[in-house]
Amino acid sequence: MTTRTPLIVSLLPSATEIVCALGLADSLVGVTHECDYPRGVNRKPQLTASRISHQAMSSAEIDHAVRSQLDGHGCIYDLDEVRLRSLAPDLILTQELCDVCAVSYRTVEQAARLLDADVTVVSLEPTTIADILANIVTVGELTDRNAQADTLVSGLRARLDALAASVSGVTRRPRTLVLEWLEPPFAPGHWVPEQVSVAGGDPTFGTAGGVSRTTTAEEISGYAPETIVLAPCGFSTADTLHALPRARLPACWPELPAVRNGNVWALDATSYFSRPGPRVIDGAEILARILHPDVVGLPEERHALRVPPELMHV
């Protein structure tokens, strides 16, 4: 007797990537407005919308708008509950980790109670690379794709091991500053310091497994980064380059070693750093190419762009 594959709604771009990587794209009946990978998934019914436009607002304006909404116990996303009910999913994948990253778990749970059929709501809460891999296994278990999940995770672990081995002989780990927001500047948390570490960089400007946090010019100056990576949460490379001229960077910026040496990079955060899915491994590999091009080769332009000095202002 065969078991019917559940109809899936993903309210996380990372979960959408996991579902598709397990060969379940046809079972995915609803996604978010931010789900854009793999190609074509944005043609699925979109169930969320953002109340904040990063295209029209500066980095500081977005930060203020987000804080104002959340401090007032509001939400920055809308959920189309009527459309959700019409899709009649068996499984909804969501999260409680961050109200900035996706529609709130409470909103999803309340909407699920109104569905006519039984529905399973699963919250994915990764804070480390190990958690991300465990989430892939979890989604595999929920969808009867255990073998595919095990194969995917084994391949990702093998790539991590190969990357670590390739930089194991480096004699210097550059002081690496990854900014998860431009204004105010945010030091990285969760899995990003791990990405820096496995890529052969110094990960100490950040909290592995912890939350990202605002930082200061004094902290950044004291760290004296040799490499700076601009990876604002949810931004593509083009978004970052568009936002930079309107952002006031820390006053110490011109004197930082990385800035003086032209070693400031813009990366596609939304694809390789912000989303806790399979492509965080790609992100670590891209970082290694920035940090140790003599060992693993130069990064491709589609993955990393050196930031022109004229775009950076204090």
TABELNOR-V494529 format. One line per field, one symbol per residue. psi: psi as a letter, one per 30 degrees, with the letter a starting at -180 (. if undefined). Layout:
psi = ???
//
This chain:
psi = kkkkkkkkkjgkeeeeeeeefgggeffjfkalffjgklkfffflkkflkkfkjfeflleeeeeeeeeeeefggakgkkkieeeeeffhlfkkkalfejffflkkeeeeeeeeffkelkkkkkkkhkfleeeeeeeeeeeeefghheeeeeeeeeeeeeeeeeeeefgfgkfkjkjjjjkflejlkkklabfeeeeeeffgljgfiljkfalllkaleeeeeeeikfkkkjikkgkleeeeeefeffkjlkffeffkeeeeghhkkkliefefeekiafgfeeeeeeeefeeiffefllllefekkkkkeffkk.
//
